[in-house]
Amino acid sequence: RAATRLADNRFSTVAPRDDSRYAARVTRLHLRRGRAKPLWHGHPWVYSGAVARVEGECAPGDVVEVVDFEGRVIGRGFSNPRSQIVCRLATWRADEALDAAWLARRMGEAIALRRRLGLPSDRTDAYRLVNSEGDGLPGLVVDVYGDVAAVQFTALGLQLRAEEVFDSIERALGPRAIVEVG
């Protein structure tokens, strides 16, 4: 499946996500005893075997809060109960909303890092702008080839927010085209 989005042509293969209906309730994933340590140290994945119980209801792609055995909030991420990785943490701050502002901030941080690394340069204008969890954007890969951005979704959370991702790339880079690959 591939989708092309030009500057004036708003197209997405995934319907935009309305997270406002989830704002009032936040589902919590409670971890088993001894399973939180990797997450406290920055590992972004919660495996299905680490979850003791789920408090609330969530659909694949919903934002969830992850708590340790003692009920302390570790962070927030995108759920997918159909995967062995049931949550991909996107923030270790309980008060940080995973919204368009968060996405724009993370995209800006990725761009700033690439600029510090000298990308793009007069030697190359092809580089990886977003490297998924490495840039705090779980399941999202963005490669830049001159004035074209190639987007690949490897997890459901941000794929369901594809329009916000495309908008963020468009505002940050102003590419001639944004192409979804995968």
Buried (B, 14 or more C-beta within 10 A) or exposed (E): EEBEBEEEEEEBEBEEBEBEEBEEEBBBBBBEEEBBEEBEEEEBBBBEEBBEEBBEEBEBBBBBBBBBEEEEBBBBBBBBBEBEBBBBBBBBEBEBEBBBEBBBBBBEBBBEBBEEEEBBEEEEEEBBBBBBBEBBBBBBBBBBBEEBBBBBBBBBBBBBBBBBBBBBBBEBBEBEBBBBEE
